[in-house]
Amino acid sequence: MESVKTPRKSRLARTFAKVLHVRAVTGILSPDDGIQKRKSHEKTKNSTKLCSFDDEDEDFLDRAVKEAFMAKLFASISAIKAAYAQLQFAQSPYDPDGIQSADQIVVSELKNLSELKQSYLKKKLDETSPETTLLLAEIQEQKSLLKTYEITGKKLDSELKLKDSEITFLKETLADTNSDNKLLEKRLNSSGQLSIPENAKLSGLRPSHFIAYFRQAIKTVRSFVRLLISEMESADWDLDAAAGSIEPGISFWQPNHICFAFESFVCRQMFDGFNHPHFSTRIESLPEGDKRRRLFFDRFMELKSVRPVDYLAWKPKSTFAAFCRNKYLRLIHPKMEASLFGNLDQRNLVSSGELPETPFFLAFIEMAKRIWLLHCLALSFDPEVSIFQASKGNRFSEVYMESLSDEAFFSSLESEPRVAFTAVPGFKIGRSVVQCQTQDSRLKLGPDPGSLNSIEAKFIVDRMKYRF
């Protein structure tokens, strides 16, 4: 049979038991039946007969008196702690009545401590009713502790409200800053500092131009990813399983972070071969040096102000049309298209060189246009813009990476953020760096499978081709 475990007694319960034991020994309470009895007093003519104790009872009574004294001492200390906590709490916000009340309690308890000290030094401890003194002191100490906890709770509530107000203020500040940034971006675009004017020259290219078009490209990628996820949800896809097949073994910090896995998949397909002059198009003879740079700059200028659907209708045999066709057929698998739309009509039209007029395909070619423009712009620079990524397990670097998950930096102090996967590639324009965007995780410190040196090496090794 299993043994029955007796729960441990609380401190107050132990005090009650001790009081009952003291009373039993001193004769005030019977140890057998617990019924209080009064001692019989035999009155004589000239004297009163006193109850005598043996040596053991006297030792026990002496110990009970000392325990009662210690209980009073700790009760007084607890009262001082509670009063001091109240004094601190009353200072912010300032409460003069609360401060005065707490100050009086502190002074009173300090006097009480002084009296206890003197009585102990003079060995004049109160020997009357030690059991009552012990019980009252224990109750007083528990009340003081409860008061301390209540004050601590109020203080934490006050701090929580303060933090909430700070968060609200920071959110408002962030919203204002974002609004100001959008206005500033519009002004810069209208002034031509970020946009490239129609009469721009090849020699006038600056890194800021590439960065502006990179941001536009990523916006269209994310718009397409949102549309793709929406179609998957409509087709009853298991998004978690789909994200797990793209980036296996990754635990996302938040449920909505799975969109970064689909973003990684889209960028992986769309940016593959980015630095290659043909970039998923047919192999053709291209000039070298400045003439090739001029060729790609002209392609950029020709397409940048035209709607992609109009350009494809105008030049269905162009390199951009070939790029759109090859990337669509590679990005959207036949089984995926059949699952999403119930047929392969769009795929068949694209394969035959025609243009599907569906919202899904129009969103795709808008994204393809921005990436194609970025490709043409990259090959217009001298030296050419190089593309890079961070490999899984790389230590996070603020120089080369921008984290999409801030939680990785606050989850643990015993580990450091490492790259789980790259969602958006980064670029190097001369000495300027456009950070790649990574989903990060917390890994224990250990051998680094890829450091910044390996990232630097990718600028050279993978200069002509972007691969995950």
Buried (B, 14 or more C-beta within 10 A) or exposed (E): EEEEEEEEEEEEEEBBEBBBBBBBBBBBBEEEEEEEEEEEEEEEEEEEEEEEBEEEBEEBBEEBBEBBBBBBBBBBBBBBBBBBBBBEBBEEEEBEEBBEBBBEBBEBBEEBBEEBEEBBEEEEBEEEBBBEBBBBBBBBBBBBBEBBEBBEEEBEEEEEEEEEEEEEEEEEEEEEEEEEEEEEBEEBEEEEEBBBEEEBEBEEBBBEBBBBBBEBBBEBBBEBBBBBBEBBEEEEBEBEEBBBEBBEEBEBBEEEBBBBBBBBBBBBBBBBBBBBBEBBBEEEEEEEEEEBBEBBBEBBBBBBEBBBBEBBEEBBEBBBBBBBBBBBBEBBEEEBBEBBBEEBEBBEBBEEEEBBEEEBBBBBBBBBBBBBBBBBBBBBBEEBBBBBBBBBBBBBBEEBBBBBBEBBEEBEEEBBBBBBBBBBBBBBBEEEBBBBBBBBBBBEEEEBBBBBEBBEEBBEEBBEEBEB
